[in-house]
């Protein structure tokens, strides 16, 4: 890692999202294979073969991949876990993300040449705990989400050689650093083994029972208050990147979201890449990053606990809805050949559709019988289709997400470019 510049670490829920995160600005990504990764759904998206492909893709571009082995194993799983660590080590990731002390020890024994990073699930809040894991051979700690920036600085002061990683964006949990049992109790899906059902996001009806009278009352809430009583807002620290980097205590900024969309992977990597680069160039502009981040689906945003203690700023819960649409919809994803797109929402003829491109790529303006690619007065590039043609030249009146045909572009665009339109339904 470049010690002169903080690392931007993005989620990679599958191979496509791994590539997108890297192309849109991430320095490193994290991902997992199998049920030992604390996101079973994302872990199933990778095979050992595609994970190796992702590592090679990243390394060819000077980027890193950290493998998640952050589940909490039972005794019956330990032999299988040992084999899993051995197999993951053969793929040569740049680090293992581990939560349990025993698994840290196993990784150091089985794969001593691979760095171990301590998961946020270990709940490190102070330099005493950090020292214990440092002594076990942990190179980096992903501190608890509940930590303050002052406490991060204290850890760095006592352990200057230890790398510190913090979460800056993504889903929050109402339980302490995700150590929750609600999903396990209600549906048998154990959060700390990667299968959380997100029960905290559900809408609940509240009741009060009188044991003396043997009666049960439904509690009527005030209009507008809602019933999403466990629903945490999403973390968003883009406006505080300057304060975080001024501290000199943080080595890596982490974005949550392996199960989020490809668009989320692109926008968050792009926005935080700009925030980091602008900080070092002296042009930090929070409003610019927030405009982009608000285009993604979210539960409302909070700056969580790093800058403000919960009792100082009571804004971390969203009682009104589980997930908003975001201010933009993704209309299409450009195919690897750069000549077509796959529809993700809907596109009509004669509609200006914004082009959202990966970092360090260029757009060439053009116009022909299919449509035009042009730069508007605001400096934003758009595509406008005169005709919507499939790759077999079938003309459509419009195209919607249910249509899996490749649609022709007027001109080539960089692979993994996205097309997007403002959301008129919010």
C-alpha positions as CSV (number, residue, x, y, z in Angstrom):
1,X,0.0,0.0,0.0
2,X,1.2,3.5,-0.8
3,X,1.9,4.9,2.7
4,X,1.6,8.5,1.3
5,X,-2.0,8.0,0.3
6,X,-4.9,6.4,2.1
7,X,-6.3,3.2,0.5
8,X,-9.8,3.0,-0.9
9,X,-11.3,-0.4,-0.2
10,X,-14.5,-1.4,-2.0
11,X,-16.8,-4.4,-1.7
12,X,-16.8,-7.1,-4.5
13,X,-19.9,-9.2,-4.3
14,X,-19.0,-11.0,-7.6
15,X,-16.5,-10.9,-10.4
16,X,-18.4,-8.2,-12.3
17,X,-18.6,-6.0,-9.2
18,X,-14.9,-6.6,-8.5
19,X,-14.0,-5.3,-11.9
20,X,-16.4,-2.3,-11.6
21,X,-15.1,-1.3,-8.2
22,X,-11.5,-1.3,-9.6
23,X,-12.4,0.5,-12.8
24,X,-14.3,3.2,-10.9
25,X,-11.4,4.0,-8.5
26,X,-10.9,1.4,-5.7
27,X,-7.3,0.6,-4.7
28,X,-8.4,-2.7,-3.3
29,X,-11.5,-4.9,-3.0
30,X,-12.6,-7.5,-0.5
31,X,-14.6,-10.6,-1.3
32,X,-15.1,-14.2,-0.1
33,X,-15.8,-17.8,-1.2
34,X,-18.1,-20.2,0.7
35,X,-19.8,-20.0,4.0
36,X,-16.7,-19.0,6.0
37,X,-17.2,-15.5,4.5
38,X,-19.6,-13.4,6.5
39,X,-21.8,-12.8,3.5
40,X,-23.1,-16.2,2.4
41,X,-25.0,-14.8,-0.5
42,X,-22.0,-12.9,-1.8
43,X,-19.7,-15.8,-1.1
44,X,-21.8,-18.1,-3.3
45,X,-21.2,-15.6,-6.2
46,X,-17.6,-16.6,-6.4
47,X,-16.0,-20.0,-7.1
48,X,-12.4,-20.6,-6.4
49,X,-11.8,-20.3,-10.1
50,X,-13.5,-16.9,-10.5
51,X,-12.0,-15.6,-7.3
52,X,-8.6,-16.4,-8.7
53,X,-9.6,-14.6,-11.9
54,X,-10.5,-11.6,-9.9
55,X,-7.2,-11.6,-8.0
56,X,-5.3,-11.8,-11.3
57,X,-7.5,-9.0,-12.8
58,X,-6.7,-6.8,-9.8
59,X,-3.0,-7.6,-9.6
60,X,-2.5,-6.9,-13.3
61,X,-3.8,-3.4,-12.6
62,X,-1.7,-2.9,-9.4
63,X,-4.7,-3.4,-7.1
64,X,-5.2,-5.7,-4.1
65,X,-7.7,-8.3,-3.1
66,X,-8.5,-9.2,0.5
67,X,-10.2,-12.5,1.2
68,X,-12.9,-12.7,3.8
69,X,-12.7,-15.6,6.2
70,X,-14.6,-13.8,9.0
71,X,-17.2,-16.2,10.1
72,X,-17.3,-17.7,13.6
73,X,-16.8,-21.5,13.2
74,X,-18.1,-24.3,15.3
75,X,-16.0,-27.2,16.4
76,X,-17.5,-29.4,13.7
77,X,-16.2,-27.0,11.0
78,X,-12.6,-26.6,12.1
79,X,-11.1,-29.3,9.8
80,X,-13.0,-27.9,6.9
81,X,-11.9,-24.4,7.8
82,X,-8.2,-25.5,7.7
83,X,-8.7,-26.9,4.2
84,X,-10.4,-23.7,3.2
85,X,-7.6,-21.5,4.4
86,X,-5.1,-23.7,2.6
87,X,-7.1,-23.5,-0.7
88,X,-7.5,-19.7,-0.3
89,X,-3.8,-19.2,0.3
90,X,-3.0,-21.0,-3.0
91,X,-4.9,-18.2,-4.8
92,X,-2.5,-15.6,-3.3
93,X,-4.8,-12.9,-2.1
94,X,-3.1,-9.8,-0.5
95,X,-4.7,-10.5,2.9
96,X,-7.2,-12.5,4.9
97,X,-9.9,-10.7,6.8
98,X,-10.6,-12.7,10.0
99,X,-12.8,-12.1,13.1
100,X,-12.0,-14.9,15.6
101,X,-8.7,-15.1,17.5
102,X,-8.5,-18.8,16.9
103,X,-8.9,-18.3,13.1
104,X,-6.2,-15.6,13.2
105,X,-3.8,-18.2,14.7
106,X,-4.8,-20.8,12.1
107,X,-4.1,-18.4,9.3
108,X,-0.7,-17.5,10.7
109,X,0.2,-21.1,11.0
110,X,-1.2,-22.3,7.6
111,X,-0.3,-19.3,5.5
112,X,2.3,-17.2,7.3
113,X,3.2,-15.2,4.1
114,X,-0.4,-13.8,3.8
115,X,-1.2,-10.7,5.9
116,X,-4.1,-11.0,8.4
117,X,-6.6,-8.2,8.8
118,X,-8.9,-8.2,11.8
119,X,-12.6,-7.9,10.9
120,X,-14.8,-5.2,12.5
121,X,-16.8,-8.1,14.0
122,X,-14.0,-8.4,16.6
123,X,-15.2,-5.0,18.0
124,X,-11.8,-3.4,18.6
125,X,-12.4,0.0,20.3
126,X,-9.1,0.5,22.2
127,X,-5.3,0.1,22.0
128,X,-5.3,-2.7,24.6
129,X,-7.4,-5.0,22.4
130,X,-5.4,-3.9,19.4
131,X,-2.2,-4.8,21.1
132,X,-3.4,-8.4,21.8
133,X,-4.2,-8.9,18.1
134,X,-0.9,-7.2,17.0
135,X,0.9,-9.7,19.2
136,X,-1.0,-12.5,17.5
137,X,0.4,-11.4,14.1
138,X,-2.5,-9.2,12.8
139,X,-1.2,-6.5,10.5
140,X,-4.3,-4.4,10.2
141,X,-7.4,-3.8,12.3
142,X,-10.8,-2.9,10.9
143,X,-12.0,-1.0,14.0
144,X,-15.5,-1.3,15.3
145,X,-18.1,1.0,13.6
146,X,-18.9,2.5,17.1
147,X,-15.4,3.9,17.6
148,X,-14.6,7.6,17.6
149,X,-11.9,9.3,15.5
150,X,-10.1,10.3,18.8
151,X,-10.0,6.7,19.8
152,X,-8.6,5.7,16.4
153,X,-5.9,8.2,16.9
154,X,-5.1,6.8,20.3
155,X,-4.7,3.3,18.8
156,X,-2.4,4.6,16.1
157,X,-0.4,6.5,18.8
158,X,0.2,3.3,20.8
159,X,0.7,1.1,17.7
160,X,2.1,3.2,14.9
161,X,3.1,0.2,12.8
162,X,-0.4,-1.3,12.8
163,X,-2.6,-0.4,9.9
164,X,-6.0,0.9,10.7
165,X,-9.0,0.5,8.5
166,X,-12.4,2.2,9.1
167,X,-15.8,2.0,7.5
168,X,-16.9,5.2,5.7
169,X,-20.0,4.2,3.9
170,X,-22.8,1.6,3.7
171,X,-25.3,-0.3,5.8
172,X,-25.3,0.1,9.6
173,X,-26.6,-2.4,12.1
174,X,-28.7,-1.6,15.1
175,X,-26.8,-4.2,17.1
176,X,-23.3,-3.6,18.4
177,X,-20.9,-4.1,15.4
178,X,-23.3,-6.5,13.9
179,X,-23.3,-9.0,16.8
180,X,-27.0,-9.6,16.5
181,X,-29.4,-12.5,17.2
182,X,-32.7,-11.2,15.9
183,X,-32.5,-13.0,12.6
184,X,-31.4,-16.2,14.3
185,X,-34.3,-16.1,16.8
186,X,-37.0,-15.3,14.2
187,X,-36.0,-17.2,11.2
188,X,-33.0,-19.5,12.1
189,X,-30.7,-17.5,9.9
190,X,-27.6,-16.7,12.0
191,X,-26.1,-13.3,11.4
192,X,-22.6,-14.2,12.7
193,X,-22.3,-17.0,10.3
194,X,-23.2,-14.9,7.2
195,X,-26.9,-15.6,6.7
196,X,-28.6,-12.6,8.3
197,X,-32.2,-12.1,7.0
198,X,-32.1,-8.4,7.8
199,X,-35.0,-8.6,10.2
200,X,-34.1,-5.2,11.5
201,X,-35.3,-3.7,8.2
202,X,-38.8,-5.1,8.5
203,X,-41.8,-3.0,9.4
204,X,-43.2,-4.0,12.9
205,X,-46.6,-3.5,14.6
206,X,-46.2,-2.9,18.3
207,X,-48.5,-4.4,21.0
208,X,-48.8,-4.0,24.7
209,X,-50.0,-6.8,26.9
210,X,-51.7,-6.5,30.4
211,X,-51.1,-9.7,32.3
212,X,-53.5,-8.7,35.0
213,X,-56.4,-8.2,32.6
214,X,-55.3,-10.8,30.1
215,X,-55.7,-8.2,27.3
216,X,-53.5,-7.3,24.3
217,X,-53.6,-3.8,22.8
218,X,-52.2,-2.7,19.4
219,X,-50.2,0.5,19.9
220,X,-51.3,3.2,17.4
221,X,-48.4,5.4,16.4
222,X,-48.5,9.0,15.4
223,X,-48.9,9.6,11.7
224,X,-45.5,9.9,10.0
225,X,-43.5,8.2,12.8
226,X,-43.6,4.8,11.2
227,X,-42.8,1.4,12.6
228,X,-39.3,0.6,11.4
229,X,-38.1,0.6,15.0
230,X,-34.8,-1.3,14.4
231,X,-33.9,0.3,11.0
232,X,-30.5,2.1,11.0
233,X,-29.7,4.7,8.4
234,X,-26.8,4.1,6.1
235,X,-23.3,5.4,7.0
236,X,-22.0,8.2,4.8
237,X,-18.8,9.9,5.9
238,X,-17.9,11.5,2.5
239,X,-18.2,15.0,4.0
240,X,-15.7,14.1,6.7
241,X,-12.9,12.6,4.7
242,X,-10.8,15.7,5.2
243,X,-11.1,15.4,9.0
244,X,-10.3,11.6,8.8
245,X,-7.2,12.1,6.7
246,X,-6.1,15.1,8.7
247,X,-5.9,12.8,11.7
248,X,-3.0,10.8,10.1
249,X,-4.3,7.7,11.9
250,X,-6.2,5.9,9.1
251,X,-4.6,3.7,6.4
252,X,-7.7,2.4,4.6
253,X,-11.2,3.7,4.0
254,X,-13.7,0.9,3.6
255,X,-17.1,0.8,1.8
256,X,-19.7,-1.7,2.9
257,X,-21.9,-3.5,0.4
258,X,-21.0,-6.9,-1.1
259,X,-24.6,-7.6,-1.8
260,X,-25.4,-4.2,-3.2
261,X,-25.8,-3.5,-6.9
262,X,-23.1,-2.9,-9.6
263,X,-24.2,0.7,-9.7
264,X,-23.6,1.1,-6.0
265,X,-20.2,-0.4,-6.4
266,X,-19.4,2.1,-9.2
267,X,-20.8,5.2,-7.6
268,X,-19.3,4.7,-4.2
269,X,-15.9,3.9,-5.6
270,X,-16.1,6.9,-7.9
271,X,-17.3,9.4,-5.2
272,X,-14.8,8.4,-2.5
273,X,-11.9,8.2,-5.1
274,X,-12.7,11.8,-5.9
275,X,-13.0,12.8,-2.2
276,X,-9.6,11.2,-1.5
277,X,-7.8,12.7,-4.5
278,X,-9.4,16.1,-4.0
279,X,-8.2,16.1,-0.4
280,X,-4.6,15.6,-1.4
281,X,-4.9,18.2,-4.2
282,X,-6.5,20.8,-1.8
283,X,-9.8,20.9,-3.7
284,X,-12.1,19.0,-1.2
285,X,-15.8,19.6,-2.1
286,X,-18.3,17.6,0.0
287,X,-21.3,18.7,-2.0
288,X,-19.9,17.1,-5.2
289,X,-19.5,13.7,-3.5
290,X,-22.9,13.8,-1.8
291,X,-24.7,14.5,-5.1
292,X,-23.3,11.3,-6.5
293,X,-23.9,9.2,-3.3
294,X,-27.5,10.3,-3.1
295,X,-28.1,8.8,-6.5
296,X,-27.9,5.3,-5.0
297,X,-30.6,3.5,-3.1
298,X,-30.3,4.2,0.6
299,X,-32.1,4.2,4.0
300,X,-31.2,7.8,4.6
301,X,-27.7,8.8,5.6
302,X,-26.0,9.4,8.9
303,X,-22.4,10.2,9.8
304,X,-22.8,7.6,12.5
305,X,-20.3,7.4,15.4
306,X,-16.9,8.3,14.1
307,X,-17.4,12.1,14.3
308,X,-20.4,12.4,16.7
309,X,-21.3,10.2,19.6
310,X,-24.9,8.8,19.4
311,X,-26.2,11.0,22.2
312,X,-24.7,14.1,20.5
313,X,-26.6,13.7,17.3
314,X,-29.6,11.4,17.3
315,X,-30.0,10.8,13.6
316,X,-28.9,7.2,13.1
317,X,-32.4,5.6,12.8
318,X,-34.9,5.7,10.0
319,X,-38.4,5.0,11.3
320,X,-40.2,5.8,8.0
321,X,-39.0,3.4,5.3
322,X,-36.6,0.4,4.8
323,X,-35.0,1.6,1.6
324,X,-35.4,4.6,-0.7
325,X,-35.0,4.5,-4.4
326,X,-32.2,7.0,-4.7
327,X,-32.3,10.0,-7.1
328,X,-31.2,8.1,-10.2
329,X,-32.1,4.8,-11.8
330,X,-29.5,2.7,-13.7
331,X,-30.8,2.3,-17.2
332,X,-28.1,0.1,-18.7
333,X,-24.6,-1.5,-18.4
334,X,-22.2,-1.4,-21.3
335,X,-21.0,-4.8,-22.5
336,X,-17.3,-5.8,-22.7
337,X,-17.2,-5.1,-26.4
338,X,-18.3,-1.5,-25.8
339,X,-20.8,-1.6,-28.6
340,X,-23.9,-2.6,-26.8
341,X,-25.7,-2.2,-23.5
342,X,-27.9,-4.5,-21.4
343,X,-31.0,-2.7,-20.1
344,X,-31.4,-2.4,-16.3
345,X,-34.5,-0.1,-16.1
346,X,-36.1,1.4,-19.2
347,X,-35.0,3.5,-22.2
348,X,-37.1,5.3,-24.8
349,X,-36.2,6.9,-28.2
350,X,-35.4,10.6,-28.1
351,X,-34.5,10.5,-24.4
352,X,-31.3,12.0,-23.0
353,X,-29.6,9.3,-20.9
354,X,-26.6,10.2,-18.8
355,X,-23.3,8.3,-19.4
356,X,-21.4,7.4,-16.2
357,X,-17.9,6.1,-17.1
358,X,-15.1,4.4,-15.2
359,X,-12.0,6.4,-14.2
360,X,-9.4,7.3,-16.8
361,X,-11.6,6.6,-19.8
362,X,-12.7,8.9,-22.6
363,X,-15.9,9.4,-24.5
364,X,-16.0,10.1,-28.2
365,X,-18.9,12.2,-29.5
366,X,-20.8,10.8,-32.5
367,X,-24.1,10.9,-34.4
368,X,-25.6,8.4,-36.8
369,X,-28.9,6.6,-37.7
370,X,-29.0,4.9,-34.3
371,X,-28.5,8.0,-32.2
372,X,-25.9,10.4,-30.8
373,X,-23.4,10.6,-28.0
374,X,-22.9,14.2,-27.0
375,X,-21.5,16.5,-24.3
376,X,-24.1,18.9,-22.8
377,X,-23.5,22.5,-21.7
378,X,-23.1,21.3,-18.1
379,X,-20.1,19.1,-19.1
380,X,-22.0,15.9,-18.7
381,X,-22.1,13.3,-21.6
382,X,-25.4,11.8,-22.8
383,X,-26.6,9.3,-25.3
384,X,-29.9,9.8,-27.2
385,X,-31.3,7.0,-29.3
386,X,-33.1,7.7,-32.5
387,X,-33.7,4.0,-32.9
388,X,-33.5,1.2,-30.3
389,X,-32.0,-1.8,-32.1
390,X,-31.1,-5.2,-30.8
391,X,-27.8,-6.8,-32.0
392,X,-29.9,-8.6,-34.6
393,X,-31.3,-5.3,-35.9
394,X,-34.8,-5.8,-34.5
395,X,-36.2,-2.3,-33.8
396,X,-38.0,-1.8,-30.5
397,X,-40.4,1.0,-29.4
398,X,-38.6,1.0,-26.0
399,X,-36.5,-1.4,-23.9
400,X,-37.1,-2.5,-20.3
401,X,-35.2,-4.5,-17.8
402,X,-37.0,-7.7,-18.6
403,X,-35.4,-7.6,-22.1
404,X,-32.1,-9.5,-22.1
405,X,-31.1,-8.7,-25.6
406,X,-28.0,-6.6,-26.2
407,X,-29.0,-3.1,-27.5
408,X,-26.8,-1.3,-30.0
409,X,-25.0,1.9,-29.2
410,X,-24.5,4.8,-31.6
411,X,-20.7,4.6,-30.9
412,X,-18.3,2.7,-28.6
413,X,-18.2,3.4,-24.9
414,X,-15.8,2.0,-22.3
415,X,-16.7,-1.4,-21.0
416,X,-18.5,-1.3,-17.6
417,X,-19.8,2.2,-18.4
418,X,-23.3,2.7,-17.0
419,X,-26.3,4.6,-18.4
420,X,-28.6,6.4,-15.9
421,X,-31.6,8.7,-15.7
422,X,-33.1,10.8,-12.9
423,X,-35.7,8.9,-10.8
424,X,-39.0,10.6,-11.4
425,X,-40.8,8.2,-8.9
426,X,-39.4,9.6,-5.7
